Amino acid sequence: AQACAARTYTVIRQNSGSEKHPGADICSDSTCCQAYVERDAAEARWGLQAGEYADKIERAVAETDGMGILYQGEPIQALFFSSAAGRTVDAVEVWGNSVDYLKSVDSPEGDEVPNYHSTVTVPLDEFKSKLLAQYPQADLSGEPAGWFANLVPNSAGGVETVDIGGVTVGGGSLRTLFGLRSTSFTVSASADGVTFSVTGYGHGVGMSQYGANALALTGKSYQEILSLYYPGTTLGPAPR
């Protein structure tokens, strides 16, 4: 499933190009195109398992050779991320554009995921300075517990928006501002600081990698997994 998603995403990037790397169709910066690990770096990271993982990747690529994920005959934006908090997020809630095959769906991963639950505590002075730099109109006077109100959930049960000091702030903005692993979080505040309790990792749109793994362990095929995370799509030769 990951091989098909990565291949399809690469086709899209090849066709669209980027001003960040005009001399190449695709780069190895995961925030722009695709992550890439050199063999030496993989061996340093995974030790004896690096060879096993490399063989697994090569089999997945070979056994799905040329296969891409298509919607109405065209390659899709096959977005993927690490782990969800029970559901994926509708693309419209993250980037403002509704996409037929990037809707919120159930995702079965849980506490077997490393660092599935994480906590970030931000000292009050740091929280104030960072938030006010972006939202100078926020009123952060009074007791910290009273700064937060009107939390609006997104389709995955995470944070779409929350009012902070009378200003509406997006969950994605808070994730970026304070280095949270996802927008699936709860927040509490006291004299000790502002604490975010976070579940999952990533933007939450498309295929959850750990969710896909959980489905595979129940016997689901890669075709079934891709159909779940990208509803309404089919598998076929990816145009190059």
C-alpha positions, 0 to 999 in steps of 0.5 A: 500500500505504501509503495503504491501511495509513494509511487502515485505521489511521485508521479504527481510531483513529476508532473507539477514540478517545483520552483524549489528544485527547478533542475529536478522533478522531485527532491528528498525533502519530505516537507516538499516531495518524498523522504529518502534515506541513504543505505548507510544512514538506514544501517546506522538507524536500524542496524541488523534490521536494515537489510530485512527492511530493504528486502521488504521495500524492494519486494513491495516495489517489485510486486506493485510495479507500475501500479498507481492509485487513480480517481476517474483514471488520473493519479491522485494526490496520495497523501499519507502520514504516520498515525491517526487518533482513530480517524483521518482528517478531511482534506478541506479542514487542513488545506481548504480544498475538498477532495472526493477521495481525501475524506475522513475515515476510520483508522484502527491503530492504537497504543502499539504505535511508538510515541502514540501519546505525547505531551508538550508543556510550554512555559507561560512566558514562552507561550505568550511570546510565541502566540502574541507574535502571531496573534497580537490581538489576543488578550492573555491577561488573567488566569491561564485556565481562562484563556481557552474557550470554544474548542471546535473539533474536526472530523477526526475528533481533533482540534479544528479551532480554539479561541485563545484570549478571544482570538480564534486559532486553528489547530494546525497553527498551534501544531506548527507554533508549538511543535505538536505531533498532530492536531488531535490534542487536548489543552490545559493551562495553569501557572506552570504552563500550557500543556498539550496532550497529543495523540498520533503523528502527522497532518492526518490526511489520506493514508495512515501508515500505522493504520494501514499496518494494523489493517494488514495484520488483520489480513486486509490486502493492500488493495483493500487498504488503499480503497479504505483510505482513498475512497472511490479510487481504483488501482491501475498503471500510473501514467508517467 
